[in-house]
Amino acid sequence: MSTWTAAEMPDQTGRTVVVTGANTGLGKEAARAFTAKGADVVLACRSEAKARDAKADIEADGPDGSLTVLELDLADLDSVRAFADAFTDAFDDLHVLANNAGVMAIPRRETADGFETQFGVNHLGHFALTGLLLDALRATGTGADPARVVTMSSGVHERGRIDFDDLHGERSYDKWDAYAQSKLANLLFAYELDRRLEAAGAPVESLAAHPGYAATDLQRRGPEMMGSTLRTVGMRLANAVLAQPAEQGVLPYLYAATMPDASGGEYYGPGGLANMRGAPERQRSSKRSYEEGTAYRLWSVSEEQTGVGYDLPDPRASDGSSAADATDVSADD
Ligand SMILES: NC(=O)c1ccc[n+]([C@@H]2O[C@H](COP(=O)([O-])OP(=O)(O)OC[C@H]3O[C@@H](n4cnc5c(N)ncnc54)[C@H](OP(=O)(O)O)[C@@H]3O)[C@@H](O)[C@H]2O)c1
């Protein structure tokens, strides 16, 4: 796996892929790689104009696949629902749902539904989107070729804690803690979803990935929102010196989304220097990210807050342990 590149992705002809946040950065490079291999890619973006620019840029490569723009604002559950309706009206299949979009270390803001924006966009928006597209994924996957949900996390998840008493940072807010919480939530969700899909015998797998450190727009949004020129310049310099290009950073994600030897519940990241760069490899995420009790509790809270329920059984019901047991495990958080 150590020299793997996007050229080694299997042929994607006839496959439908939804990429959130596909107008720039890692999402755009994912969309480029998928269409180069023949996939029909939906650019799920909050700005239609930016998505159209990205579409034109990727089309200039002369890809084999097709690109469709559909509006999706993950900071607004009405938009998430409208996207899911528009997608299911227009497409019959969904082979890969690429939960990629994100914001990092921004000053405290709220989404249309009153969620802290990093938790709301990075986790809750994707939680709702996945639930609303689950029927399409289930109808598309087969035992031999399961559909995949691949959720983008970050190495920063390692410092994350799920603060169930103040999920939205209303009492105290630190922009990096909120980002880390959202990226830990991405992993807890990805693994819990996989457990539930398996318990249901559904032909869908859920995986996760992280890009290491890749030069994208992500690092400049926070400093820009704070109006800090010094931090903006600092982030630009760090990107120029330390980061790998987006087309390299997206490789672990593409591996997780397409390779036959990748399977549900796995996590992929770059295997080079401090897992910040390099070719994709399978990795372990933090101990906390595998805590089933925390995952169970987060799942329940996410269903409640988004109003999107999943028609999937609690995997613990079949092994004799109860939801209450699972919830107890999270008492440390
Ligand atoms: N770059 C890295 O080093 C790095 C490291 C670890 C993890 N990641 C993760 O990788 C993912 C992609 O980030 P990136 O580096 O490619 O950053 P990016 O260049 O800033 O791209 C982020 C994408 O998310 C979209 N987005 C933001 N808010 C949204 C919303 N409310 N609704 C829909 N889309 C929204 C952005 O749209 P606009 O252009 O309209 O803002 C953009 O398309 C994120 O989940 C991030 O946490 C990145």
The ligand as an SDF file (V2000), in Angstrom:
LIG
                    3D

 48 52  0  0  0  0  0  0  0  0999 V2000
   -6.5490   20.0490    5.1230 N   0  0  0  0  0  0  0  0  0  0  0  0
   -6.1280   19.3600    6.1620 C   0  0  0  0  0  0  0  0  0  0  0  0
   -4.9350   19.3670    6.5120 O   0  0  0  0  0  0  0  0  0  0  0  0
   -7.0890   18.5400    6.9490 C   0  0  0  0  0  0  0  0  0  0  0  0
   -6.5940   17.8190    8.0430 C   0  0  0  0  0  0  0  0  0  0  0  0
   -7.4500   17.0170    8.7630 C   0  0  0  0  0  0  0  0  0  0  0  0
   -8.7840   16.8960    8.3860 C   0  0  0  0  0  0  0  0  0  0  0  0
   -9.2510   17.6170    7.3280 N   0  0  0  0  0  0  0  0  0  0  0  0
  -10.6810   17.4770    6.9940 C   0  0  0  0  0  0  0  0  0  0  0  0
  -10.8600   17.3690    5.6090 O   0  0  0  0  0  0  0  0  0  0  0  0
  -12.1560   17.8440    5.2330 C   0  0  0  0  0  0  0  0  0  0  0  0
  -12.0540   18.7550    4.0220 C   0  0  0  0  0  0  0  0  0  0  0  0
  -11.2970   19.8810    4.3870 O   0  0  0  0  0  0  0  0  0  0  0  0
  -10.3350   20.6520    3.3870 P   0  0  0  0  0  0  0  0  0  0  0  0
   -8.9850   20.6130    3.9970 O   0  0  0  0  0  0  0  0  0  0  0  0
  -10.5320   20.2210    1.9960 O   0  0  0  0  0  0  0  0  0  0  0  0
  -10.8930   22.1350    3.6210 O   0  0  0  0  0  0  0  0  0  0  0  0
  -11.4740   23.2360    2.6310 P   0  0  0  0  0  0  0  0  0  0  0  0
  -10.5600   23.4120    1.4600 O   0  0  0  0  0  0  0  0  0  0  0  0
  -11.7640   24.4200    3.4750 O   0  0  0  0  0  0  0  0  0  0  0  0
  -12.8260   22.5760    2.1350 O   0  0  0  0  0  0  0  0  0  0  0  0
  -13.9100   22.4210    3.0070 C   0  0  0  0  0  0  0  0  0  0  0  0
  -15.1660   22.2260    2.2050 C   0  0  0  0  0  0  0  0  0  0  0  0
  -16.2680   22.1250    3.1270 O   0  0  0  0  0  0  0  0  0  0  0  0
  -17.2740   23.0100    2.6670 C   0  0  0  0  0  0  0  0  0  0  0  0
  -18.1860   23.4450    3.7250 N   0  0  0  0  0  0  0  0  0  0  0  0
  -17.9160   24.2130    4.8100 C   0  0  0  0  0  0  0  0  0  0  0  0
  -19.0500   24.4800    5.4650 N   0  0  0  0  0  0  0  0  0  0  0  0
  -20.0620   23.8800    4.7910 C   0  0  0  0  0  0  0  0  0  0  0  0
  -21.4630   23.8110    4.9490 C   0  0  0  0  0  0  0  0  0  0  0  0
  -22.0910   24.4690    5.9180 N   0  0  0  0  0  0  0  0  0  0  0  0
  -22.1800   23.0910    4.0660 N   0  0  0  0  0  0  0  0  0  0  0  0
  -21.5880   22.4570    3.0470 C   0  0  0  0  0  0  0  0  0  0  0  0
  -20.2610   22.5130    2.8150 N   0  0  0  0  0  0  0  0  0  0  0  0
  -19.5220   23.2140    3.6800 C   0  0  0  0  0  0  0  0  0  0  0  0
  -16.5160   24.1760    2.0710 C   0  0  0  0  0  0  0  0  0  0  0  0
  -17.3580   24.9880    1.2710 O   0  0  0  0  0  0  0  0  0  0  0  0
  -16.9840   26.5510    1.0120 P   0  0  0  0  0  0  0  0  0  0  0  0
  -15.8410   26.5550    0.0380 O   0  0  0  0  0  0  0  0  0  0  0  0
  -18.2480   27.1110    0.4680 O   0  0  0  0  0  0  0  0  0  0  0  0
  -16.5890   27.1110    2.3390 O   0  0  0  0  0  0  0  0  0  0  0  0
  -15.4850   23.4130    1.2880 C   0  0  0  0  0  0  0  0  0  0  0  0
  -16.0330   22.9350    0.1030 O   0  0  0  0  0  0  0  0  0  0  0  0
  -12.7300   18.5030    6.4860 C   0  0  0  0  0  0  0  0  0  0  0  0
  -13.6550   17.6100    7.0800 O   0  0  0  0  0  0  0  0  0  0  0  0
  -11.5250   18.6770    7.3910 C   0  0  0  0  0  0  0  0  0  0  0  0
  -11.8660   18.6440    8.7640 O   0  0  0  0  0  0  0  0  0  0  0  0
   -8.4350   18.4400    6.6100 C   0  0  0  0  0  0  0  0  0  0  0  0
  1  2  1  0
  2  3  2  0
  2  4  1  0
  4  5  1  0
  4 48  2  0
  5  6  2  0
  6  7  1  0
  7  8  2  0
  8  9  1  0
  8 48  1  0
  9 10  1  0
  9 46  1  0
 10 11  1  0
 11 12  1  0
 11 44  1  0
 12 13  1  0
 13 14  1  0
 14 15  2  0
 14 16  1  0
 14 17  1  0
 17 18  1  0
 18 19  2  0
 18 20  1  0
 18 21  1  0
 21 22  1  0
 22 23  1  0
 23 24  1  0
 23 42  1  0
 24 25  1  0
 25 26  1  0
 25 36  1  0
 26 27  1  0
 26 35  1  0
 27 28  2  0
 28 29  1  0
 29 30  1  0
 29 35  2  0
 30 31  1  0
 30 32  2  0
 32 33  1  0
 33 34  2  0
 34 35  1  0
 36 37  1  0
 36 42  1  0
 37 38  1  0
 38 39  2  0
 38 40  1  0
 38 41  1  0
 42 43  1  0
 44 45  1  0
 44 46  1  0
 46 47  1  0
M  CHG  2   8   1  16  -1
M  END
$$$$
